[in-house]
């Protein structure tokens, strides 16, 4: 594939007519996602990963990045958003419609970080990339004094160029560079998407294990396989990984177990699986020496691979919120029906994802939609690839994290 060219001048702005032609979700630069309030005022990417979420916004063919607005206006929209809370709301930059470290996008990424840092904000900020990172980039990332910055490097090991044209060795080199030069920021190996038969061989697992030694934490996850992505696969003759699509990411039980077996270190009582996590926020929090801001400790079976010291840290910060207070907040956000606070999560009805995440990050406690239950051991993951014996809902007995296997 062609190498993106380096540029110093700001990206050209889309015209009002061009912005009006975008899907509403893409035209709005601020979106609340599980890992944070997400800023995406640059759209367009030349990297052509076949499974990219950009298929959902009908702009996969938009290869040249363009800006919806200036960085200054975008940051103002972010910090002025109804769900933004200084020092608390986790943030993401350019994680939906482009790669933040493409040469033409990088100046905007660094400028956004400068603008946020200059306000004295200490919020978590996540940057996700699969592109090249040089030592001089690390120097910029280390220069921010206030933000709790994490760079997540996407690495899959997929070698089928029809699915992923970008050589995974680029991401591997970037991860090593970031880890070597990290001072104020942290770097996480974002091992995804893991797809059975495509990139989950013993060799792939060995490569991922080696790369995990060059990161402050590792998180693994499966494929986000929506209908729009399935249609793209079919139209381009790509091998379809699953017969069905799903609203949530697909991480089959067998694949997860093989990963856990490869990473298990029975002699290491301090961290039997090392700094390996199922959830992004768990890896980010661990890398910064903090409790998980998404409150995953309530979903206790997720913790069974976490380092015991991290489990203790999360346990100390995890407090069941007051039902009356939560009910009042949920009602103000538009919830209907009964509000419930269990030992695992706050259960609500009638709230879309953004207000649920607002509550979740405010309390450090999981918030679930009663109509979309989170299944035992597949918390937030699709049913595909799991046996009927595992299909138990939130009403199951709670599990204490095991001391070992």
C-alpha positions as a printed NumPy array, in Angstrom:
array([[  0.   ,   0.   ,   0.   ],
       [  1.074,   3.577,  -0.474],
       [  2.786,   5.258,   2.455],
       [  0.833,   8.277,   3.736],
       [  2.792,  11.448,   3.057],
       [  3.968,  13.791,   5.814],
       [  2.224,  17.123,   6.084],
       [  2.754,  20.159,   8.312],
       [ -0.158,  22.391,   7.353],
       [ -3.591,  21.898,   8.912],
       [ -5.944,  19.562,   7.117],
       [ -8.469,  21.215,   4.797],
       [-11.915,  21.693,   6.281],
       [-14.938,  19.96 ,   4.841],
       [-17.512,  22.347,   3.421],
       [-20.88 ,  22.693,   5.124],
       [-22.412,  20.772,   2.222],
       [-19.903,  17.937,   2.677],
       [-20.565,  17.793,   6.422],
       [-24.31 ,  17.718,   5.742],
       [-23.725,  14.692,   3.505],
       [-22.148,  12.67 ,   6.314],
       [-24.096,  10.346,   8.569],
       [-25.203,  12.267,  11.687],
       [-23.007,  10.095,  13.889],
       [-19.965,  11.06 ,  11.856],
       [-20.839,  14.728,  11.506],
       [-21.042,  15.131,  15.29 ],
       [-17.423,  15.327,  16.513],
       [-18.191,  14.208,  20.093],
       [-19.574,  10.774,  20.999],
       [-19.698,   8.987,  24.347],
       [-18.251,   5.49 ,  24.068],
       [-17.518,   2.973,  26.79 ],
       [-13.854,   3.92 ,  27.075],
       [-14.649,   7.612,  27.162],
       [-15.994,  10.745,  25.585],
       [-14.609,  10.483,  22.062],
       [-13.433,  13.414,  19.91 ],
       [-13.442,  12.79 ,  16.147],
       [-13.301,  16.014,  14.166],
       [-10.938,  14.441,  11.603],
       [-12.485,  11.836,   9.309],
       [-10.95 ,   9.717,   6.566],
       [ -8.24 ,   7.039,   6.613],
       [ -6.08 ,   5.365,   3.92 ],
       [ -5.215,   2.209,   5.897],
       [ -8.081,   0.08 ,   4.477],
       [ -8.52 ,  -2.44 ,   7.309],
       [-11.436,  -4.556,   6.116],
       [-13.059,  -4.837,   9.547],
       [-12.94 ,  -1.092,  10.285],
       [-15.827,   0.495,  12.168],
       [-15.913,   3.173,   9.461],
       [-18.115,   0.805,   7.456],
       [-20.88 ,   1.675,   9.899],
       [-20.652,   5.353,   8.917],
       [-20.644,   4.792,   5.129],
       [-17.314,   6.571,   4.734],
       [-14.888,   3.693,   4.251],
       [-14.061,   5.046,   0.79 ],
       [-13.039,   8.394,   2.271],
       [ -9.27 ,   7.831,   2.216],
       [ -7.897,  11.355,   2.558],
       [ -8.373,  12.722,   6.102],
       [-10.332,  15.972,   6.337],
       [-11.355,  18.121,   9.274],
       [-14.882,  19.003,  10.332],
       [-13.667,  22.063,  12.258],
       [-10.571,  23.563,  13.838],
       [ -8.859,  21.83 ,  16.76 ],
       [ -9.753,  24.77 ,  18.984],
       [-13.451,  24.538,  18.163],
       [-13.38 ,  20.767,  18.583],
       [-11.774,  20.93 ,  22.029],
       [-14.292,  23.59 ,  23.043],
       [-17.099,  21.241,  21.963],
       [-15.529,  18.421,  23.951],
       [-15.035,  20.211,  27.259],
       [-18.375,  21.979,  26.834],
       [-20.253,  18.726,  26.273],
       [-23.06 ,  17.988,  28.71 ],
       [-21.376,  14.757,  29.806],
       [-17.84 ,  16.118,  30.243],
       [-16.515,  16.31 ,  33.799],
       [-13.05 ,  17.798,  34.403],
       [-10.5  ,  15.315,  35.778],
       [-13.006,  12.439,  35.714],
       [-14.475,  11.68 ,  32.287],
       [-12.108,   9.442,  30.285],
       [-11.406,  10.823,  26.808],
       [-10.429,   9.39 ,  23.422],
       [ -9.013,  11.239,  20.431],
       [ -9.51 ,  10.152,  16.786],
       [-10.501,   6.549,  17.532],
       [-13.502,   6.264,  15.211],
       [-12.8  ,   7.718,  11.769],
       [ -9.02 ,   7.915,  11.266],
       [ -5.682,   6.921,  12.806],
       [ -4.378,   9.644,  15.132],
       [ -0.716,   9.129,  14.25 ],
       [ -0.952,   9.229,  10.473],
       [  1.495,  11.953,   9.357],
       [ -1.308,  14.242,   8.175],
       [ -3.358,  13.702,  11.33 ],
       [ -0.586,  13.688,  13.93 ],
       [ -0.216,  17.504,  14.162],
       [ -3.922,  17.731,  15.024],
       [ -3.609,  14.958,  17.614],
       [ -0.703,  16.677,  19.326],
       [ -2.463,  20.045,  19.162],
       [ -5.605,  18.647,  20.772],
       [ -3.498,  17.151,  23.558],
       [ -1.727,  20.493,  24.068],
       [ -5.031,  22.345,  24.246],
       [ -6.409,  19.907,  26.829],
       [ -3.205,  19.782,  28.845],
       [ -2.974,  23.58 ,  28.945],
       [ -6.3  ,  23.636,  30.79 ],
       [ -4.744,  21.644,  33.628],
       [ -7.026,  18.674,  32.984],
       [ -5.965,  15.349,  34.484],
       [ -8.509,  13.204,  32.645],
       [ -7.463,   9.882,  31.169],
       [ -6.865,  10.331,  27.424],
       [ -6.61 ,   7.317,  25.104],
       [ -4.881,   7.374,  21.719],
       [ -5.22 ,   4.231,  19.569],
       [ -2.884,   3.691,  16.606],
       [ -1.458,   1.025,  14.356],
       [  0.857,   3.424,  12.487],
       [  4.492,   4.439,  12.836],
       [  5.754,   6.063,  16.013],
       [  9.199,   7.659,  16.148],
       [ 11.277,   8.726,  19.177],
       [ 10.479,  12.373,  18.439],
       [  6.77 ,  11.529,  18.752],
       [  7.472,  10.008,  22.157],
       [  9.159,  13.235,  23.218],
       [  5.965,  15.133,  22.414],
       [  3.83 ,  12.585,  24.242],
       [  6.087,  12.874,  27.285],
       [  5.763,  16.661,  27.286],
       [  2.198,  16.808,  28.585],
       [  2.211,  17.606,  32.279],
       [ -1.358,  16.977,  33.409],
       [ -3.199,  14.479,  31.206],
       [ -3.083,  10.787,  32.108],
       [ -2.171,   9.717,  28.587],
       [ -2.211,   6.167,  27.239],
       [ -1.193,   5.105,  23.74 ],
       [ -2.784,   1.808,  22.735],
       [ -1.056,   0.088,  19.827],
       [ -3.367,  -2.075,  17.731],
       [ -1.639,  -5.285,  16.686],
       [ -3.381,  -8.276,  15.123],
       [ -0.759, -10.302,  13.295],
       [ -3.188, -10.721,  10.374],
       [ -1.198, -11.348,   7.187],
       [ -4.075, -11.471,   4.673],
       [ -3.588,  -8.108,   2.941],
       [ -7.184,  -8.157,   1.697],
       [ -8.328,  -7.894,   5.308],
       [ -5.494,  -5.847,   6.752],
       [ -3.107,  -4.197,   4.268],
       [ -1.004,  -2.634,   7.03 ],
       [  1.945,  -4.836,   7.997],
       [  1.637,  -5.722,  11.687],
       [  5.391,  -5.272,  12.032],
       [  4.765,  -1.512,  11.867],
       [  2.648,  -1.684,  15.008],
       [  5.135,  -4.02 ,  16.688],
       [  7.978,  -1.561,  16.082],
       [  5.844,   1.339,  17.311],
       [  4.992,  -0.527,  20.509],
       [  8.658,  -1.15 ,  21.283],
       [  9.547,   2.477,  20.56 ],
       [  6.745,   3.79 ,  22.758],
       [  7.614,   1.489,  25.638],
       [ 11.323,   2.276,  25.461],
       [ 10.737,   6.035,  25.627],
       [  7.747,   6.159,  27.984],
       [  8.057,   8.577,  30.88 ],
       [  4.834,  10.464,  31.531],
       [  2.563,   8.396,  29.254],
       [  1.831,   4.662,  29.277],
       [  1.557,   2.243,  26.385],
       [ -0.764,  -0.748,  26.023],
       [ -0.655,  -3.637,  23.56 ],
       [ -4.135,  -3.604,  22.039],
       [ -4.26 ,  -7.149,  20.673],
       [ -7.185,  -7.199,  18.278],
       [ -9.184,  -8.401,  16.499],
       [ -8.528, -12.027,  17.372],
       [-10.332, -14.268,  14.882],
       [-10.3  , -18.103,  15.035],
       [ -8.351, -19.651,  12.183],
       [ -7.016, -16.308,  11.011],
       [ -4.618, -15.029,  13.641],
       [ -4.895, -17.28 ,  16.678],
       [ -2.328, -19.975,  15.876],
       [  0.349, -20.91 ,  18.391],
       [  2.77 , -18.746,  16.433],
       [  0.442, -15.741,  16.658],
       [  0.066, -16.289,  20.397],
       [  3.833, -16.534,  20.815],
       [  4.336, -13.248,  18.95 ],
       [  1.715, -11.524,  21.097],
       [  3.291, -12.861,  24.272],
       [  6.686, -11.524,  23.221],
       [  5.207,  -8.135,  22.348],
       [  3.468,  -7.984,  25.721],
       [  6.91 ,  -7.674,  27.291],
       [  7.176,  -4.261,  25.606],
       [  4.004,  -2.737,  27.073],
       [  2.775,  -1.62 ,  30.457],
       [ -0.296,  -3.827,  29.966],
       [ -1.987,  -5.984,  27.329],
       [ -5.667,  -6.192,  26.462],
       [ -7.13 ,  -8.745,  24.035],
       [-10.462,  -8.672,  22.265],
       [-12.341, -10.118,  19.322],
       [-13.937,  -8.965,  16.092],
       [-16.667,  -6.371,  15.849],
       [-18.69 ,  -8.045,  13.068],
       [-21.73 ,  -5.958,  12.206],
       [-23.854,  -6.422,   9.086],
       [-22.153,  -3.537,   7.269],
       [-18.787,  -5.231,   7.754],
       [-20.176,  -8.618,   6.716],
       [-21.532,  -7.007,   3.54 ],
       [-18.098,  -5.575,   2.754],
       [-16.492,  -9.   ,   3.252],
       [-19.027, -10.637,   0.937],
       [-18.707,  -7.937,  -1.743],
       [-14.921,  -8.294,  -1.806],
       [-14.731, -12.073,  -1.618],
       [-13.101, -12.086,   1.807],
       [-13.283, -15.201,   4.   ],
       [-16.26 , -14.668,   6.302],
       [-15.192, -15.521,   9.873],
       [-18.673, -16.126,  11.317],
       [-22.041, -17.198,   9.954],
       [-23.847, -14.573,  12.026],
       [-23.263, -10.946,  12.899],
       [-23.541,  -9.521,  16.391],
       [-24.074,  -6.221,  18.169],
       [-21.15 ,  -6.942,  20.476],
       [-17.59 ,  -8.064,  19.766],
       [-17.124, -11.786,  19.146],
       [-14.536, -13.475,  21.354],
       [-15.099, -17.261,  21.298],
       [-14.615, -19.236,  24.472],
       [-12.038, -21.584,  22.947],
       [ -9.899, -18.714,  21.638],
       [ -9.93 , -17.003,  25.013],
       [ -8.897, -20.188,  26.784],
       [ -5.967, -20.742,  24.422],
       [ -4.787, -17.196,  25.104],
       [ -5.055, -17.676,  28.861],
       [ -3.164, -20.959,  28.642],
       [ -0.338, -19.299,  26.69 ],
       [ -0.002, -16.377,  29.075],
       [ -0.343, -18.356,  32.303],
       [  2.701, -18.296,  34.586],
       [  1.936, -20.774,  37.391],
       [  5.1  , -19.923,  39.324],
       [  4.282, -16.201,  39.489],
       [  2.017, -15.711,  42.48 ],
       [  2.11 , -11.911,  42.088],
       [  0.675, -11.993,  38.559],
       [ -0.127, -15.513,  37.284],
       [ -1.143, -14.187,  33.874],
       [  1.033, -11.091,  33.896],
       [ -0.557,  -7.712,  33.087],
       [ -3.168,  -9.294,  30.765],
       [ -6.721,  -7.961,  30.737],
       [-10.038,  -8.605,  29.043],
       [-11.162,  -4.969,  29.14 ],
       [ -9.479,  -1.839,  27.81 ],
       [-10.145,   0.317,  30.849],
       [ -8.719,  -2.397,  33.116],
       [ -5.45 ,  -2.345,  31.176],
       [ -5.328,   1.468,  31.13 ],
       [ -6.047,   1.737,  34.845],
       [ -3.409,  -0.876,  35.688],
       [ -0.815,   0.898,  33.554],
       [ -1.397,   4.086,  35.563],
       [ -1.552,   2.343,  38.935],
       [ -5.236,   3.126,  39.463],
       [ -8.512,   1.309,  39.978],
       [-10.631,   0.63 ,  36.88 ],
       [-12.799,   3.641,  36.122],
       [-15.46 ,   1.443,  34.489],
       [-16.112,  -0.51 ,  37.687],
       [-15.508,  -3.925,  36.155],
       [-14.691,  -5.271,  39.602],
       [-18.422,  -5.816,  40.009],
       [-18.29 ,  -8.404,  37.227],
       [-16.064, -10.586,  39.34 ],
       [-15.362, -13.32 ,  36.805],
       [-13.532, -10.743,  34.668],
       [-10.994, -10.376,  37.482],
       [ -9.819, -13.979,  37.625],
       [ -6.736, -13.245,  35.482],
       [ -5.878,  -9.846,  36.962],
       [ -2.807,  -9.392,  39.181],
       [ -3.94 ,  -9.813,  42.82 ],
       [ -2.547,  -6.388,  43.711],
       [ -4.716,  -4.8  ,  41.031],
       [ -7.773,  -6.698,  42.252],
       [ -7.156,  -5.308,  45.732],
       [ -6.801,  -1.79 ,  44.33 ],
       [-10.077,  -2.052,  42.424],
       [-11.834,  -3.602,  45.415],
       [-10.81 ,  -0.696,  47.617],
       [-12.196,   1.873,  45.181],
       [-15.421,   0.008,  44.351],
       [-18.442,   1.097,  46.358],
       [-22.082,   0.197,  45.82 ],
       [-23.906,   3.48 ,  45.11 ],
       [-26.985,   4.656,  46.927],
       [-30.17 ,   3.497,  45.168],
       [-32.089,   6.729,  45.8  ],
       [-29.281,   8.896,  44.432],
       [-28.804,   6.698,  41.366],
       [-32.53 ,   6.577,  40.705],
       [-32.756,  10.368,  40.794],
       [-29.82 ,  10.703,  38.394],
       [-31.182,   8.065,  36.047],
       [-34.623,   9.686,  36.   ],
       [-33.057,  13.051,  35.163],
       [-31.275,  11.391,  32.235],
       [-34.525,   9.875,  30.952],
       [-34.684,   6.412,  32.503],
       [-38.03 ,   4.669,  32.76 ],
       [-39.138,   1.719,  34.855],
       [-37.457,   0.447,  37.984],
       [-33.814,   1.256,  38.722],
       [-31.916,  -1.522,  40.477],
       [-28.493,  -1.576,  42.121],
       [-27.112,  -5.123,  42.387],
       [-23.744,  -6.323,  43.613],
       [-22.653,  -6.336,  39.98 ],
       [-24.21 ,  -3.333,  38.278],
       [-26.797,  -0.581,  38.155],
       [-29.7  ,  -1.833,  36.008],
       [-31.747,   0.731,  34.082],
       [-34.325,   0.959,  31.33 ],
       [-34.787,   3.512,  28.584],
       [-31.257,   4.931,  28.515],
       [-29.025,   4.823,  25.455],
       [-25.306,   4.161,  25.813],
       [-24.117,   7.789,  26.39 ],
       [-26.181,   8.441,  29.56 ],
       [-25.359,   4.948,  30.833],
       [-21.645,   5.639,  30.407],
       [-22.085,   9.004,  32.098],
       [-23.516,   7.241,  35.145],
       [-20.914,   4.493,  34.93 ],
       [-17.926,   6.818,  34.939],
       [-19.507,   9.006,  37.587],
       [-19.892,   6.123,  40.023],
       [-17.083,   3.813,  38.904],
       [-19.785,   1.143,  38.782],
       [-21.151,  -0.82 ,  35.852],
       [-24.457,   0.393,  34.352],
       [-26.448,  -2.088,  32.256],
       [-29.574,  -1.924,  30.126],
       [-32.125,  -4.399,  31.419],
       [-33.14 ,  -5.187,  27.828],
       [-29.566,  -6.161,  26.889],
       [-28.32 ,  -8.406,  29.702],
       [-24.615,  -9.062,  30.168],
       [-24.008, -12.788,  30.228],
       [-21.856, -14.675,  32.671],
       [-18.207, -14.766,  31.507],
       [-19.095, -13.021,  28.226],
       [-19.667,  -9.617,  29.792],
       [-20.204,  -7.226,  26.882],
       [-19.342,  -9.899,  24.301],
       [-21.446, -11.743,  21.754],
       [-23.092, -15.131,  22.268],
       [-21.248, -16.575,  19.263],
       [-18.64 , -19.154,  20.212],
       [-19.95 , -19.92 ,  23.707],
       [-21.663, -23.112,  24.835],
       [-25.206, -23.266,  26.187],
       [-23.81 , -24.286,  29.57 ],
       [-22.224, -20.847,  29.859],
       [-25.384, -18.89 ,  28.994],
       [-26.221, -17.606,  32.448],
       [-27.372, -14.073,  33.133],
       [-26.586, -11.482,  35.782],
       [-28.467, -13.505,  38.387],
       [-25.694, -16.078,  38.824],
       [-23.809, -16.551,  42.068],
       [-20.823, -14.241,  42.46 ],
       [-17.35 , -15.621,  41.966],
       [-14.304, -14.738,  44.021],
       [-11.11 , -14.351,  41.952],
       [ -9.253, -17.671,  42.106],
       [ -5.749, -17.781,  43.531],
       [ -4.565, -19.92 ,  40.627],
       [ -5.641, -22.448,  38.075]])
